[in-house]
């Protein structure tokens, strides 16, 4: 309102004076007692007073950071606020880190009281599937029977599902074995064993794809292997079942990565965004893993579940734990996908290394796991070895891209 008055006052004053000069010039004078003439004189007086107060008004507005009589905006007010799109990657990183730590802690908590890792892994996928269904669920808009959903669901044919089946099988087995590993060992030790996944990836890529990396990539695997060996031999709560399960899960996830490469290069379904692809694989993996878990753990499941409910003090605390674990598992995987697909490979390497270190430290502190000095050093060497491997792979990718670009120019 002050800015409008400030801009309007000189114009109004000049107009009033112009009308007065015009009236004098033509010999027209305001008759005494005329209401019109009285209003005109009052307006002229108000305008004159407002104009005289403009310097003080300018000073006051500048002191308060407001708009001056010239209508200029202060420099601070011209800064743009961050948009939702610009916050997408930071939010994804925060969700990935937080949900990964939450999942690791909750997963171990459940396995301490409910020792059915295969069934539990299926339950996690079930909760994730319910989350997906909520995102895909059509909601009526009230306009001619039209519906809208938070995320457009994909459309897959039987041939598409058949093509996704190998990837889903390896995802289901890898997830199940990753759940078995911490059931018999510590979360920290399981994460250290998981650092060996690049070793399986390199070996399988050479065998099935004929892909050979630079010597630097293979040299970076040496500290990873050495670190895991040192950590395993000095682990206070060492478990052979945890070690074998972790190694087999590495194999399954490496096979999943290789089989997914072929799927990514083909045209599959409609509205199959990367997030919808992961969601579709989750649903197929659930259908595969549920009968496997029930077949192996089914006979003891009822009695074990009843004992767990009694130990936790009711059905709801048990269900709440399952729901929280399933949601954190799905959200951290989806956030990781969004975060890592939007950054440079070196940033990916740093972020993934820091995330693994954070999970190990938080789990050790939360569960008060005993660690020897050699065990800690071995774990640190293994994790940093994975970081070096990621940097070496990024360097290989950059060299390959530069070589391809040079070949195109020729």
N, C-alpha and C positions, 0 to 999 in steps of 0.2 A: 504493500500500500504506500509506503514511503517512497519507493522508487517511482511509482506511477505519479504521485504528486510532484516529485522532483522534476520528472521529465515534462509534466503537463504545465507547470507554473509559468515558465518563460513564454510558451506558446500562448497561453491564456492571457498573460499580461500584455503581450504585443498586440493581440487581437483587440483587447479592450481599448488600448491606447489608439490603435488605428481607427476604431469606430468613433472615438472622441474627436480625433483630428478631422475625420471626415465630416462629422456634424458641425464642427466650428467652421470648416472650410466652406460648407454650403449654407452657413448662416442659420443653422438649426440649433437652438438652445433648449435644454430641458426645462419645461415649464415647472414652476415652483409647485412642490407638493405632488408631482407625478409619481405614481408607484413604480413605473418602469424605470424612470430616471433614478429613483432611490436604490432599486436593486442593482442597477448598472454601477452606480458609484460605490456601493458596498462590495461588489465583486472586484472592482479595481483596487479598492483598499486592501482586501484580503490577499489579492495576488501580489501587491507590492510588499506586504509584510512577509509573505512566504518566500518571495525572491530574496529579501534581505536576510532571511534565516538560512539560505542555502549553504553558505560556507560552514556554519556550525553543524548543519546536517551532514555535510560531506565528511567532516572530521569524525563525527559520532559514528557514522556507518563504517568508516575505515577502521576505527578502533575496535568495533565489534565484528569485523570480518564480513560485513554485509556488502550490498551493492551500492556503489557510489552514484552520484547524480549523473555521471557520464554513462552509467549502465554497464560498467565493466565488471566482469567476474573476477574475484581473486584467483590467484594461480592454484591454490589448494583445492578449490571447488571444481576445477576442471579435470581432476584426476578421475579415471574411470574405476568403478567398483569391479571386483573380480566376478566374472560370469560363472554360471554353473558348469559350463563346458571346460573352462580353464581350471576348475577345481576337481575335475573328474579324475585325473591321474593321481594327485595327492590324496584324495579320498580313497582311491583304490589301493594305494600303497598302505595307508593307515589301516584300512580294513583287512588287507592281507596279513600284515604283521600282527595286529591285535587278535583277529580270529584264528590265526595259526597257533598263537600261544594259548588262547582259550581252548581251542580244540585239543591240543596236546595234553593240557592239564585235565580237562573233563574226560577225555578218552581213557587216561590212566586211572582216574577216580572210579569210573564205571567198571573197568576191568579188575579192580581190586576187590569188588564186591559181587560182580556178575561175570563169572569166568566162562563166558560163551563168546569168544572173539569172532567166530564166523557168523553167528546169528546177529551179533552186535554190529558187525560191518554191514550186514543186510539192512538192519534197522536204520543205520545212518543214511544209507541210500534211499530208504523209504521216506524218511523225513525230508531229505532233499527233493524227492519226487513230489511230495505234497507241496513243498515250497514252489516248485516249478508249476504245478497245477494251478496254484493261486495266481501266478503271473500270467498264465495262458487263459485263465477262465474268462469267458465272454460276459460282459456286464451290459444290461440293456441301457440305452441312452435315452429312451423315451421318444425317439424320433423315427416314426414309421418302422418300428421293429428292428432298428439298427442296434448293433452291439459294438462294444469296444473292449479291449483287454490291455493290461499293463505292458504286455509283450506279445507281439504277434506270433502265434504258434506255427511251427514248421509243418510242412506236408510231405510225408515220406511214403514212397511206394514199397511194396515187398522187396523189390530188387534193391532199393536203397538200404533197407534194414539189413538185408543179406550182406551188402557190401560193408556195412558198419559192424557186423557181427564179430570179426576177428579183433577189432580194436576194443569192442566192449568186453570180450572175453578176457583179454589181457588187463583191461582196467579193473574188472571184477576180481581177478585173482591177485593182482598187485595190491588192490585196496584191502582185500581179506588178509593177505600175508603181512601187510603193514600194520594191521590191527592185532594180529597174532604176536608180532615181535615185542611190543611193549607189555603184552600180557605176561610174558615170562622174564622180562628184563626191565631196565630203567629206560625212561624217555630219552635221557642223555645218550646212553649207549646205543639205542636204536637210531638216533639221529647221526651218530658217528658212523655206524654201519651204512646208513643211507648215502653217505658221501661217496661210496664206491659205485654208485650208479653210472657215472661217466665211463668207468672201466668196461662195464657190460655194453654200453652204447657203442664205444669204439670197436670192441671186439665183434659185435653183431654187424655193425656197418661194414667192416672189412669182409666178413664172411658172406653176408647176403647181398650187399650192395656193391662190393668191390671198392669201397671208399677208403682211401688212405689219407691220413692227415699228416701234417708236418711233424718232424722230429720233436719240435718244441711241445706239441700237444701230448705226445706220448711221454716225454720227460716229466711233464707236469703231473702225470699220474703216479710217479714214483713216491713223492711225499704223501700222497693220499693213501696208497697201499701201506707204506711204512707206518703212517700215523694210526691207521685202523689196527694194524697188528700190535703195535705198542699199547694202544688203548684196550684192546681185547685181552692181552695177556696180563694187564695190570688192573683190570676192572674188578672191583670188590664184589659186585653182584653179577659176575659173569654167568651167562646162560647160553648153552649151546643151542637150545630151541630158539632163543631170541636172535642169535647170530645167523642161524640157517634161514629162519623166516625172513630176516632183513635182507639177506643176500638173494633169496628167491624173489622177494618183492622187487629188488633192483632189476633182476632179469625180466620179470613181467612188465615193468614200466619201460624198460629199454625196448622190449618187443612191441609194446603199445606205441611208442614213439615211431618206430620203423614202419609199422602197419598204418599208422595215421598219415604218414607222408604220402602213401599211395592214394588214400581217401581224399586228402586235401587237394590233390591235383585233378579230381574228377568232379563232374557236375552232379550234385545230389539234391533232390527234392526242391522245395520252394521255401523261402523265408528261413533258410538254414544259415543264420548268422553264426559266428564262432561260439557265442554264448548258447544259442539254441542247439548247436552241435554237441557241446558238452552236456547239455540237459538231456538230449536224446540218448547219448551214450550212458548217462546215469540211469535212465529208465530201463534200457536194455540190460545193463549190468545188474540191476535189481532183480529182473526176471530170471537171470542166470544164477545169481548168488543165493537167493532165498531157498530154493529146493536143496542146494548143496549144504547150507547151514543146518537146515532142518533134518536132513538125512544123517549128518554126522553128530550133531548135538541134540537132536530132538528127544531121544529117550530120557535124558536128564534135565531137559529144559524146564519142565513144569515144576519139579521139586526145587531146582536151583533158583528159579524166579521167585517162588514163594519164600524161600529162605532169605533172598536179597530184600524183598519187600518188608519182611519182618525186621531185618537188620537196620533198614533205612527209616523205619517207623511209619510205613504207609505206602499206598500205591502212588499217590501224587508225587512225593519226592523222587521215586524211581522213574516215573514217566517224565517228570521235568528234566531229570538228568539226561535221559535219552533224547528228548526234544532239543535241549540246548546243545548237545554234542552233534546231533545231525545238522542243525541249522548252521552252527559254526563251521562244520566240515564243508558244507556246500558253499557258504558265503566266502570262506577263505580261498577256496579253489577258484571261484569265479572272479574274485578281486585280484588274485594272482595273475589270472589270464589277462584281465584288462590292464593291469599295471605293467606286466612284463612285455606285452605286445605293443606298448606305447613308448618304450624307452630304448636307448642305444644298448647294444649287447654288453658294453663295459658297465653301464649303469645297472643292467640286469645282474651281472656277476657280483658287483658290490652289494646290491640290495639282497640278493639271495644268500650271500655269505653272512651278512649282518643278521638277516632273519634267522638263519640256522643257529648262529651264536646266541641270539636272544632266546630262542626256544630252549637251548641247552642250559643256559644260565638260570632262566626262570624255573625250569623243571627241577634243577638241582636244588635251588633255594626253597622251592615250594614243598617238594617231597623229602628234603633233607637227605639226599642221596650221598653216600660216602664215596669220595674220590681220592685216589692216590695221586701224588705229584706226577708220576710217570703217566698215569691215566689221563690227567689233565693236559700234559704236554703232547701226548699222542693225539688227543682229540683236537688240540689247537693246530697241530701240523696237518692233520687230515683235512680240517675245514679250510685252512689257508691253501692247501694243495688244490682243493676244488676251485678256489678263487683263481689260482694260477691257471688251471685248466680252462676256465671260462674266458680268461683274457687271451690265452693262446688260441682258442677256438674263434674268438672275435677277430684276432689278427689274421687267421687263415681266411675267414670270410671276407675281410677287407681286401686282402691280396687277390683272392679269386674274383671279386667284383672289379678291381682295377685291371686285372688281366683281361676279363671279358670286355670291359669298356675299350681297352686298347685294341683288342682284336676287331671290334666293330668299326673303329675308326679306319683301320686298314682296309 
